[in-house]
Amino acid sequence: MQAENSTPAGHPEVRHTEVSRPEILRAVAWDAPGHPPVLRFSTGQNAQATDIPLAPGVRLGFRAINAGKWCLGYVKVHDETHRDEIVCQQGSAAERGYQCGPCFARDETRQMHDSHRGGQVPAGLRKYLSQPHWLYVATFAGGGTKVGTASKLRQWQRLAEQGAVVAQFVATAQNGTAVRILEDAVTRDAGLPQQIRSAAKSAGLLSPLSDSELTKINTEHARRAKEVLESPYAQTHPLTAGQFDPVAQIWERPALADLVASPAEGLRHAYPNALLEGAHGFELLSLSGACALVRLLGDPESPQFVVDLNQLKGRALEWGEFESVQPTVQDSLF
């Protein structure tokens, strides 16, 4: 399997600052419609992101070098399309999420979530927030539904990376401040959360609801969200009045997610082996966000397993011809 370094056309340019560090998984990234998702990681002394494209039949063999989580550095935003991803200068362990304390303090992307509440906004981030944004309602395999936002340039990617199964955009706003005020209003008045836990997404894929059931759930939540957009609060708030338009635009799920997001013909199981211990080897069948449907390498009779690759984010990994130890609970699975 050959790693690729290309950036899809139209994808925001990312510049990387080089410093010595081990191989670290940075993300399961969906960069653009029509392009395969990738495992994106930094290797050795070269902090330039290296990509492994993901598609049905791709074989992934790895082991975690240790159970610790590395700092992924911080981001400095320049404008709508340019940002610097700066590798942790100390090569530190992560302390808060995927960052050490100093990198967490320097990261400008976290400030965008409080920009509409009067927080300080650096000049580059202010330019980023000035572009149009979308408000969406996304439903996941188990029926859990959230409200969220996406910038103009990442409208499709945002939902693909999150692993939505059914989603629709309910408004377009002129800037990132207005859309986040609307998002908070939908959470407050329609009861929609702004986050669905990774564990809940993965669990839902073990026995997904049908597309028709999920569409019904999503449609009802979108209706309630639109009622909030029509409310006096949204229509007269000084930062949203005249700054948004309701829309009804269906998001198109990536084809690679269809198998895992559809009701299973047979049993599916949560991958029982600890990803941070020992060796693992999978053949990829389907992918929704960072949740993969796989079967074990070296076992033609392997059942299908759902594995959350997000568990490997920030981990140092060794790639090779590794295979999973046959799960000790496999007999009881049937």
C-alpha positions in Angstrom: 0.0 0.0 0.0 1.6 3.3 -1.1 1.2 6.5 0.9 0.1 9.5 -1.1 0.8 13.2 -0.5 -1.6 14.9 -2.9 -4.1 17.6 -1.9 -7.4 17.5 -3.7 -8.2 20.5 -5.8 -10.2 23.1 -3.9 -9.2 21.8 -0.5 -7.8 24.5 1.8 -4.1 24.6 1.6 -2.3 23.4 4.8 1.3 24.2 5.5 3.2 22.1 8.0 6.2 23.1 10.2 8.8 20.4 10.5 10.3 19.1 13.7 11.5 15.6 14.8 8.8 13.3 16.1 7.7 9.6 15.7 4.9 8.4 13.4 1.6 9.7 14.7 -1.9 9.2 13.4 -3.4 12.6 13.0 -6.9 12.0 11.5 -9.2 9.9 9.4 -9.8 12.6 6.8 -12.4 13.1 4.2 -11.0 15.8 2.0 -13.4 16.2 -0.9 -16.4 14.5 -2.6 -15.1 11.9 -5.1 -11.8 11.5 -3.3 -11.1 8.5 -1.0 -10.8 9.2 2.7 -7.3 8.8 4.1 -5.4 7.9 7.2 -3.3 11.0 7.8 -0.2 10.8 9.9 3.2 12.4 10.5 6.3 10.3 10.2 9.7 10.6 11.9 11.5 13.9 11.3 9.2 14.9 8.5 6.1 16.6 9.9 4.5 16.8 6.4 1.3 14.9 6.5 1.4 11.5 4.7 -1.8 9.9 3.5 -2.9 6.3 3.2 -6.0 6.2 0.9 -8.9 4.0 2.2 -11.1 1.9 0.0 -12.8 -1.5 0.1 -10.2 -4.3 0.2 -7.4 -2.1 1.7 -5.4 -4.1 4.2 -4.4 -2.4 7.4 -1.8 -4.0 9.7 -0.4 -2.1 12.7 0.5 -2.1 16.4 0.7 0.8 18.8 4.2 1.6 19.9 3.0 2.6 23.4 -0.3 3.4 25.0 0.5 7.1 25.4 -1.2 9.9 23.4 1.0 12.5 21.6 0.3 16.2 21.3 -0.8 17.0 17.7 0.3 20.6 18.0 -1.7 23.6 17.2 -3.3 25.6 14.3 -2.7 29.2 13.3 -5.4 30.5 11.0 -4.5 33.0 8.3 -7.8 33.4 6.3 -10.6 31.4 4.8 -8.3 28.9 3.0 -4.9 29.0 4.6 -3.8 27.8 8.0 -0.5 26.5 9.5 -0.6 23.1 11.3 2.3 23.5 13.7 3.8 20.4 15.2 4.4 20.4 19.0 7.9 21.8 19.4 8.6 19.7 22.5 7.1 16.4 21.2 5.0 16.3 24.4 2.4 14.0 25.6 -1.2 15.2 25.2 -2.8 16.6 28.3 -6.1 18.1 27.0 -7.7 16.2 24.3 -5.0 15.9 21.6 -2.8 18.7 22.8 -0.3 19.6 25.5 -1.0 22.7 27.7 1.1 25.2 25.7 -0.3 24.0 22.3 -3.8 24.1 23.6 -3.2 27.7 24.6 -1.8 28.6 21.2 -4.5 26.9 19.1 -6.6 29.4 17.3 -9.3 27.0 16.1 -10.7 26.5 19.6 -11.4 30.2 19.8 -13.9 30.0 16.9 -16.4 28.2 19.1 -16.6 31.1 21.5 -16.3 33.9 18.9 -20.0 34.7 19.0 -19.9 35.0 22.8 -17.6 38.0 22.7 -14.3 36.2 23.0 -11.1 37.7 21.4 -10.6 36.7 17.8 -7.2 36.8 16.0 -7.2 38.6 12.7 -6.7 35.4 10.6 -9.6 33.7 12.4 -11.8 36.7 11.9 -11.2 36.4 8.1 -12.1 32.7 8.3 -15.3 33.5 10.2 -16.3 36.1 7.6 -17.1 33.5 4.9 -20.6 32.0 4.5 -21.4 29.1 6.8 -24.1 26.3 6.8 -26.3 25.1 9.6 -27.2 21.4 9.4 -29.1 18.7 11.2 -27.3 15.3 11.1 -28.7 11.9 12.1 -26.4 8.9 12.9 -26.9 5.2 12.5 -28.6 4.6 15.9 -31.0 7.6 15.5 -29.0 10.1 17.5 -29.3 13.6 16.0 -27.3 16.8 16.4 -27.2 20.3 15.1 -23.9 21.7 13.7 -22.2 24.2 11.5 -19.8 23.9 8.5 -17.9 26.5 6.6 -18.6 27.2 2.9 -15.5 25.2 1.9 -16.1 22.2 4.1 -19.9 21.8 3.7 -19.7 18.1 2.5 -16.5 17.1 4.3 -17.7 18.2 7.8 -20.6 15.7 7.8 -18.5 12.9 6.1 -15.8 13.2 8.8 -18.5 13.0 11.5 -20.0 9.9 10.2 -23.5 11.2 9.5 -25.9 8.7 7.9 -28.7 11.1 6.9 -28.4 14.9 7.1 -29.7 18.1 5.7 -28.7 21.8 5.7 -31.4 24.0 7.1 -29.8 27.5 6.7 -27.0 29.3 5.1 -25.5 32.3 7.1 -23.4 35.1 5.9 -20.7 34.5 8.5 -19.5 32.1 11.2 -20.8 34.3 14.1 -24.4 34.4 12.9 -24.5 30.6 12.3 -23.2 29.8 15.8 -25.8 32.0 17.4 -28.4 30.1 15.4 -26.8 26.8 16.4 -27.0 27.7 20.1 -30.7 28.7 19.6 -31.6 25.4 18.1 -29.9 23.6 20.9 -31.7 25.7 23.5 -35.2 25.8 21.9 -35.4 22.5 19.9 -33.3 20.4 22.3 -30.8 19.2 19.7 -27.3 18.6 21.1 -24.2 19.8 19.3 -22.2 16.6 19.8 -22.8 12.9 19.5 -20.2 10.7 21.3 -17.9 8.5 19.2 -18.9 5.5 21.3 -22.6 6.1 20.4 -21.8 6.4 16.7 -19.9 3.2 16.7 -22.6 1.4 18.7 -25.3 2.5 16.3 -23.4 1.0 13.4 -23.7 -2.5 15.0 -27.4 -2.5 14.1 -28.2 0.6 12.0 -31.8 1.8 11.5 -33.0 1.8 8.0 -32.6 4.9 5.8 -36.3 5.4 5.8 -36.4 5.4 9.7 -33.4 7.7 9.9 -34.9 10.1 7.3 -38.1 10.3 9.3 -36.1 11.1 12.4 -34.0 13.7 10.6 -37.0 15.4 8.9 -38.8 15.8 12.2 -35.7 17.4 13.9 -35.1 19.6 10.9 -38.7 20.8 11.1 -38.2 21.8 14.7 -34.9 23.5 13.9 -36.6 25.6 11.2 -39.3 26.7 13.7 -36.4 28.1 15.8 -35.1 29.9 12.7 -38.5 31.5 12.2 -38.7 32.6 15.8 -38.6 36.3 16.9 -35.3 35.6 18.5 -33.5 34.5 15.3 -35.3 37.1 13.2 -34.5 40.1 15.4 -31.2 39.2 17.1 -28.7 42.0 16.1 -26.1 39.5 14.8 -28.6 37.2 12.9 -31.3 39.5 11.6 -30.9 39.6 7.8 -27.8 37.5 8.1 -29.2 34.1 7.1 -31.6 32.3 4.8 -33.5 29.1 5.5 -32.7 26.3 3.0 -33.7 22.6 2.5 -30.7 20.9 1.0 -30.1 17.1 1.4 -26.5 16.0 2.1 -25.2 13.1 0.0 -23.6 10.3 2.0 -20.3 9.0 0.6 -20.7 5.6 -1.2 -17.9 4.1 1.0 -20.3 4.5 4.0 -23.3 2.7 2.4 -22.5 -0.8 3.6 -21.7 -0.1 7.2 -24.6 2.5 7.4 -27.2 0.0 6.2 -28.9 -2.7 8.2 -26.7 -5.8 8.3 -27.7 -9.0 6.6 -25.8 -11.0 9.4 -24.4 -10.3 12.8 -21.9 -7.5 13.4 -19.8 -7.2 16.5 -17.8 -4.5 18.2 -14.1 -5.3 17.7 -13.2 -6.8 21.1 -9.4 -6.5 21.1 -7.8 -3.4 22.7 -6.4 -1.3 19.9 -3.6 0.0 22.0 -2.3 -3.5 22.9 -0.7 -6.1 20.6 -1.0 -6.4 16.8 -4.0 -5.9 14.6 -4.8 -6.6 11.0 -8.0 -5.8 9.1 -9.4 -5.8 5.6 -11.5 -2.7 5.2 -15.1 -3.2 3.9 -16.8 0.1 4.5 -16.2 3.4 6.4 -18.5 5.9 8.1 -16.6 8.9 9.5 -13.8 7.2 11.5 -15.8 4.0 12.1 -14.7 1.1 9.9 -16.5 -2.1 9.1 -13.7 -4.8 8.8 -12.9 -8.5 8.8 -9.8 -9.9 10.2 -6.8 -10.7 8.1 -5.8 -14.3 7.8 -9.3 -15.6 8.6 -11.5 -16.2 5.5 -14.4 -17.0 7.9 -14.1 -13.8 9.9 -17.3 -12.2 11.0 -17.7 -8.4 10.4 -16.5 -6.1 13.1 -17.0 -2.4 13.7 -13.8 -0.6 14.9 -13.5 3.1 15.8 -10.3 4.2 14.3 -10.5 7.5 16.2 -9.2 5.5 19.2 -5.8 5.6 17.4 -5.7 9.4 16.9 -2.6 10.9 18.5 -1.0 7.4 18.9 2.4 6.3 17.7 1.9 3.4 15.3 4.1 0.8 13.5 2.6 -0.3 10.2 3.4 -3.7 8.7 2.2 -7.2 8.0 0.4 -7.6 11.3 -2.7 -9.7 12.1 -5.2 -9.6 14.9 -5.2 -12.2 17.6 -8.4 -14.2 17.2 -10.8 -12.8 19.8 -11.2 -15.0 22.8 -14.9 -14.3 22.9 -15.5 -15.2 19.2 -17.3 -18.5 19.9 -19.8 -16.7 22.2 -20.4 -14.1 19.5 -22.5 -16.7 17.5 
